[in-house]
Amino acid sequence: MVSLKNNRKKLLPWVEDWASSQDHIRLERNINKLSYNDWFWCHPSAYTLIYYGNSFLSLAIFISASLYFFYREIMLLSILFGGLTIYALYKLIKKLNLRELNRGKTFYDQYLRDDELIEVIRQ
């Protein structure tokens, strides 16, 4: 996290107030207007895509591997990947249950934004 805060001027050179929520990007409906860096760091759709996407992708890979090894009659690996499938499904359900807490969250909020409470504590 510290290295991202040290390099944030390179990532988003137009930002002057790092405590701001950057709502002009966060609330943009047409993401085609945004540059890649603006979309990735400041738009909630990027965070949602990666946050939930990696769970869906791992679930698909583990299911495919489990079915492949079951078809090839390699039961030990099929059971192993079946267990990983159950774990990935558990993690996905856990994320989906907490989706209200992550609504509107961005990578900018998580890694680059100055938190006013932390600044007060440091002083």
C-alpha positions in Angstrom: 0.0 0.0 0.0 2.8 2.4 0.9 4.4 2.0 -2.5 1.2 2.9 -4.3 0.8 6.1 -2.2 4.3 7.0 -3.1 3.7 6.6 -6.8 0.2 8.0 -7.0 1.3 11.1 -8.8 2.5 8.9 -11.7 -0.8 7.0 -11.8 -3.2 10.0 -11.7 -1.2 13.1 -12.4 -4.3 15.3 -12.6 -5.4 14.8 -9.0 -4.6 17.7 -6.7 -6.7 16.9 -3.6 -6.0 13.3 -2.6 -8.7 13.4 0.1 -11.5 14.1 -2.5 -13.8 11.3 -3.5 -13.5 12.2 -7.2 -17.2 11.9 -7.7 -17.0 13.4 -11.2 -15.5 10.1 -12.3 -17.2 7.8 -9.8 -20.7 8.9 -11.0 -19.9 8.9 -14.8 -22.5 6.8 -16.6 -20.6 6.6 -19.9 -17.3 4.9 -19.1 -16.2 5.2 -22.7 -15.4 8.8 -22.0 -12.8 7.9 -19.4 -9.2 7.0 -20.0 -8.1 3.6 -18.8 -6.3 4.9 -15.7 -9.3 7.1 -14.7 -11.7 4.1 -15.2 -9.5 1.6 -13.4 -8.6 3.7 -10.3 -11.7 5.9 -9.9 -14.8 4.1 -11.3 -16.7 1.5 -9.2 -17.2 -0.8 -12.2 -13.5 -1.6 -12.3 -13.4 -2.6 -8.6 -16.5 -4.7 -9.0 -15.2 -6.4 -12.1 -12.0 -7.5 -10.4 -13.4 -8.1 -6.9 -16.1 -10.5 -8.1 -14.5 -11.6 -11.3 -11.6 -13.4 -9.8 -14.0 -15.4 -7.7 -16.1 -16.4 -10.7 -12.9 -17.2 -12.7 -11.4 -19.4 -10.0 -14.7 -21.1 -9.6 -14.9 -21.9 -13.3 -11.3 -23.1 -13.4 -11.7 -25.4 -10.4 -15.0 -26.8 -11.7 -13.5 -27.5 -15.1 -10.4 -29.2 -13.6 -12.5 -31.3 -11.3 -14.8 -32.5 -14.1 -11.8 -33.1 -16.4 -10.1 -35.3 -13.8 -13.3 -37.1 -13.0 -13.8 -37.8 -16.7 -10.2 -39.1 -16.9 -10.9 -41.2 -13.8 -8.1 -39.6 -11.7 -10.2 -39.4 -8.5 -7.6 -38.0 -6.2 -7.2 -34.9 -8.3 -10.9 -34.7 -9.0 -11.6 -34.7 -5.2 -8.8 -32.1 -4.6 -10.3 -29.7 -7.2 -13.8 -30.5 -6.0 -12.7 -29.2 -2.6 -11.1 -26.1 -4.1 -14.4 -25.6 -5.9 -16.3 -25.7 -2.7 -13.9 -23.3 -1.0 -14.1 -20.9 -4.0 -17.9 -21.1 -3.9 -17.8 -20.3 -0.1 -15.6 -17.3 -0.7 -17.9 -16.0 -3.5 -21.0 -16.4 -1.3 -19.2 -14.5 1.5 -18.4 -11.7 -0.9 -21.9 -11.5 -2.2 -23.3 -11.3 1.3 -21.1 -8.3 2.0 -21.8 -6.6 -1.4 -23.6 -3.6 0.3 -20.4 -2.6 2.1 -18.5 -2.6 -1.2 -21.1 -0.7 -3.3 -19.4 2.3 -4.9 -15.9 1.4 -3.7 -13.0 2.1 -6.0 -9.3 1.2 -6.1 -8.6 4.9 -5.6 -10.5 4.8 -2.3 -8.7 1.7 -1.2 -5.1 2.4 -2.2 -4.6 6.0 -3.2 -7.0 8.3 -1.3 -5.8 10.1 1.8 -8.0 9.2 4.7 -8.6 12.2 6.9 -8.8 10.1 10.1 -5.4 8.7 9.5 -3.9 12.1 8.8 -5.3 13.4 12.1 -3.8 10.5 14.0 -0.4 11.1 12.3 -0.3 14.7 13.4 
